[in-house]
């Protein structure tokens, strides 16, 4: 078995990209914060696309409940740092990768270093990491870097791209200080998928508890997200193909076999969106009420 050769390893990408474009991908650097369900799949997809350099971050370790969706989760990796495991997996695909690992995660103090030399930022943070996500997206915009986020919802994927000179992450989602965790989660979820294609086939509503930062997931959604993300990154790096920017988005649901192109001028401040958020809030309140144990009547 011979040694590694970049051209040979990624030659089957040629055709959908030119030889010259493959070299562009080889010279590109992508930052990914979070290496869990979507982040790990994002990294390996981009490594196989031929991206030559990454800045990656995650402070977490693999646990048993990660098995259903995270590409790095396996029995032999339980308790191991996600950043270290995923870096090794990516370098097993391309030993020539320029890999900068941030094993303590991203925070205000290291964002400048994390985004140094980056061409595209890809969001892989945990759904409920609201403050970290707000800080990262603000820093990405200040650095003039385009950002791609694809959310795994149900058995589908919801895409939003953020241009550094257009509508910001905070402006779109209407996130601000003082909101409860449940309100932040509700606004984030509704902003990601205004078409709500994933609603209607949830088999066990008790599995969703936004206030306690708990929700179900599927491996299909994570894999779909990685495919959508890789295509968007390719278009951004090669400057070809149509890219839609927030407040426009795309949501595909494999279970319902439906595709929706969404547009919410003003983001979550849009009047229609505010009505939908209010409806979703009432549904959550009814769900909470249904979870409460029945109170016995009388004194018998």
Long-range contacts (C-beta under 8 A, 24 or more apart in sequence): 4-94, 4-95, 4-96, 6-50, 6-94, 6-96, 9-50, 9-93, 9-94, 10-48, 10-49, 10-50, 13-49, 13-50, 17-234, 17-238, 21-238, 22-50, 24-237, 24-238, 25-49, 25-50, 25-51, 25-52, 25-234, 25-237, 25-238, 26-50, 26-51, 26-52, 27-52, 27-53, 28-52, 28-53, 28-119, 28-120, 28-237, 29-53, 29-54, 29-55, 29-98, 29-117, 29-118, 29-119, 30-54, 30-55, 30-118, 30-119, 30-120, 30-121, 30-122, 30-233, 31-55, 31-56, 31-114, 31-115, 31-118, 31-120, 31-121, 31-122, 31-145, 32-56, 32-57, 32-121, 32-122, 32-123, 32-124, 33-57, 33-58, 33-105, 33-106, 33-114, 33-121, 33-123, 33-124, 33-125, 33-132, 33-136, 34-58, 34-123, 34-124, 34-125, 34-126, 34-129, 35-72, 35-82, 35-83, 35-86, 35-124, 36-60, 36-66, 36-70, 36-82, 36-124, 36-126, 37-66, 37-69, 37-70, 37-152, 37-217, 37-221, 37-222, 38-124, 38-150, 38-151, 38-152, 38-222, 38-225, 38-226, 38-229, 39-86, 39-122, 39-124, 39-125, 40-70, 40-71, 40-72, 40-82, 40-86, 40-89, 40-124, 41-71, 41-222, 41-223, 41-225, 41-226, 42-122, 42-124, 42-225, 42-226, 42-229, 42-230, 43-86, 43-89, 43-90, 43-124, 44-71, 44-86, 44-89, 44-90, 44-93, 44-226, 45-226, 45-227, 45-229, 45-230, 46-122, 46-229, 46-230, 46-233, 47-90, 47-93, 47-94, 47-97, 48-93, 49-230, 49-233, 49-234, 50-94, 51-233, 52-94, 52-96, 52-97, 52-98, 53-97, 53-98, 53-99, 53-100, 53-117, 54-90, 54-97, 54-98, 54-99, 54-100, 55-100, 55-102, 55-114, 55-115, 55-116, 55-117, 55-118, 56-83, 56-86, 56-87, 56-99, 56-100, 56-101, 56-102, 57-83, 57-101, 57-102, 57-103, 57-104, 57-105, 57-106, 57-114, 58-82, 58-83, 58-86, 58-102, 58-103, 58-105, 59-83, 59-103, 59-104, 59-105, 60-105, 68-217, 68-218, 68-219, 69-152, 69-217, 69-218, 69-219, 69-221, 69-222, 70-222, 71-222, 105-132, 106-132, 106-135, 106-136, 107-132, 107-135, 108-135, 111-135, 111-136, 111-139, 112-139, 115-139, 115-140, 115-143, 115-145, 118-143, 118-145, 119-145, 119-236, 119-237, 120-145, 120-146, 120-147, 120-148, 120-233, 120-236, 120-237, 121-145, 121-146, 121-147, 121-148, 122-147, 122-148, 122-149, 122-229, 122-233, 123-147, 123-148, 123-149, 123-150, 127-151, 127-185, 127-188, 127-215, 128-181, 128-185, 128-213, 130-175, 130-181, 130-184, 130-185, 130-188, 133-169, 134-169, 134-170, 134-175, 137-162, 137-168, 137-169, 137-170, 138-168, 138-169, 138-170, 140-164, 141-168, 141-169, 146-236, 148-229, 148-232, 148-233, 148-236, 149-192, 150-225, 150-226, 150-228, 150-229, 150-232, 151-192, 151-193, 151-225, 152-217, 152-218, 152-221, 152-222, 152-224, 152-225, 153-189, 153-192, 153-193, 153-197, 153-198, 153-221, 153-251, 153-253, 154-197, 154-198, 154-199, 154-201, 154-202, 154-218, 154-221, 154-253, 154-255, 155-198, 155-201, 155-218, 155-220, 155-221, 155-224, 155-253, 155-254, 155-255, 156-197, 156-198, 156-221, 156-224, 156-251, 156-252, 156-253, 156-254, 156-255, 156-256, 157-221, 157-224, 157-225, 157-227, 157-228, 157-251, 157-252, 158-192, 158-193, 158-249, 158-250, 158-251, 159-228, 159-229, 159-232, 159-244, 159-249, 159-250, 159-251, 160-191, 160-192, 160-246, 160-249, 161-232, 161-243, 161-244, 161-245, 161-246, 162-245, 162-246, 163-245, 163-246, 166-245, 166-246, 167-245, 167-246, 167-247, 167-267, 169-246, 171-267, 172-246, 172-247, 172-264, 172-267, 172-268, 173-267, 173-268, 174-267, 174-268, 174-269, 180-211, 181-210, 181-211, 181-213, 182-210, 182-211, 182-284, 185-210, 185-211, 185-213, 186-210, 186-277, 186-280, 186-281, 186-284, 187-268, 187-277, 189-280, 190-268, 190-273, 190-276, 190-277, 190-280, 191-264, 191-267, 191-268, 191-273, 192-249, 193-249, 193-251, 193-262, 194-249, 194-251, 194-262, 194-264, 194-273, 194-276, 195-251, 195-260, 195-262, 196-276, 197-251, 197-252, 197-253, 197-256, 197-258, 197-260, 198-253, 198-255, 200-256, 201-255, 201-256, 205-287, 206-287, 206-291, 208-287, 210-284, 211-288, 220-254, 224-252, 224-254, 228-252
